[in-house]
Amino acid sequence: MEKIAETALSEHGLPPEAEISLTVCNNTAIREINRKWRQVDAPTDVLSFPLWEEGETVPAGQVLLGDIVISLEKAAAQAEEYGHSLEREILYLFTHGVLHLLGYDHMHEAERRKMRAAEERLLQAVGATR
């Protein structure tokens, strides 16, 4: 995870000492967070909460980028569904979350393709390919 974060930060001109808060929880907890912050009453695999809005300049010396929350239950179910290890799924979800903190999104097809390419590039950097 550290190498994924460092690589992503470096690609975006951010210092390697930047911090990302990571919480791993169960479906009940992530469902509550999802309901509170996104008004979606369902568990999900990963949530990201950037401290900075798109287009905002991160203040000099700022090292906390935001929070990532991963449901271990969802990750385990998805790992089984996709036929890879739990470790690989967690690395994927973490990568996905980091990219959201860096401003990536997947609401439109072009954005989705750009984000997916970045995910694969970062996962390859740590040998976590499908």
Long-range contacts (C-beta under 8 A, 24 or more apart in sequence): 1-91, 1-94, 3-125, 3-126, 4-91, 4-94, 4-95, 4-98, 4-122, 4-123, 4-125, 4-126, 5-94, 5-98, 7-122, 7-125, 8-95, 8-98, 8-99, 8-102, 8-118, 8-122, 12-102, 14-58, 14-65, 15-63, 17-63, 18-62, 18-63, 18-64, 18-65, 19-63, 19-64, 19-65, 20-64, 20-65, 20-66, 20-67, 20-68, 20-97, 20-98, 20-101, 21-64, 21-66, 21-67, 21-68, 22-67, 22-68, 22-69, 22-70, 22-94, 23-67, 23-68, 23-69, 23-70, 24-69, 24-70, 24-71, 24-72, 24-90, 25-69, 25-70, 25-71, 25-72, 26-71, 26-72, 26-73, 27-71, 27-73, 27-74, 29-69, 29-71, 30-69, 30-70, 30-71, 30-74, 33-69, 43-71, 43-73, 43-74, 44-71, 44-74, 45-70, 45-71, 45-74, 45-75, 45-78, 45-93, 46-70, 46-71, 46-93, 46-94, 46-96, 46-97, 47-97, 48-96, 48-97, 48-98, 48-100, 48-101, 50-100, 50-101, 50-103, 54-103, 65-101, 65-102, 66-101, 68-94, 68-97, 68-98, 68-101, 69-97, 70-94, 70-97, 82-130, 84-130, 87-128, 88-128, 88-130, 91-123, 91-126, 91-128, 92-119, 92-123, 92-128, 95-119, 95-122, 95-123, 98-122
